[in-house]
């Protein structure tokens, strides 16, 4: 077998392994269950995530939405505020929405959201809405944040649609890059002590 063919076959095998790792370990999608809150974190396709949160709210999976995320541009409204406006414009009563406007990344989405939820009670269940490629790492960050507090929670990660992701993500260059970053970030979160 020619050396160039061996290299091509090895590259294909490595790429197939990468696809399997992402599909089986990075992406997580669970069925929603009745919960206390639907937590939607900004980033990726923020409007797609917000639409999924509204859909779950309208299906009565939880009585409240918690929308989390700061603004990339400090002179503009926070992502949470934009998400809130979108949710209200789509029929969610403002009194059923809590916003968290301080978090700049997934870890802060978790810790800052916990500060909002901890005031409510010691046991809660949340549905966490994010993009598919972000689902496992986001759930891990929220599980860690809950463990660090005196609050018990079950985190159910439910995927939204995302313009950067789809069934055939592995043929889209932007999706491949995103998957690569998430495949690197996930083990860091899993093995980080704090």
PyMOL commands that set and color helices and strands:
alter all, ss='L'
color gray80, all
select helices_A, chain A and resi 3-26+46-58+79-89+94-96+106-117+132-147+169-171+173-191
alter helices_A, ss='H'
color red, helices_A
select strands_A, chain A and resi 37-41+65-68+97-100+123-131+152-160
alter strands_A, ss='S'
color yellow, strands_A
deselect
rebuild
show_as cartoon
